[in-house]
């Protein structure tokens, strides 16, 4: 007569290990996220005329303008430089986040394609 309940071949132990691994990974992800949020990413535009710093939380913390970047007759160029530097700093933060996630998951994609 077959046993009722449980999984043949010791599956409950494997599930327990999987749960522990998932919890450990979640803790590591939370720690990495906190660490990333404290990091700063700085990008420059216009040969260094504009410098923007953002945090891993994607908050702008600093904008530095050189005197030659400030031309009252050409505000549009300054606006473009600020935008370019900000976007690059945000890309740097995104790349750092993606790299941290890649290290955690070993490149495992959890997207819709399920590579496993």
PyMOL commands that set and color helices and strands:
alter all, ss='L'
color gray80, all
select helices_A, chain A and resi 11-38+67-69+75-105
alter helices_A, ss='H'
color red, helices_A
select strands_A, chain A and resi 40-45+50-55+60-65
alter strands_A, ss='S'
color yellow, strands_A
deselect
rebuild
show_as cartoon
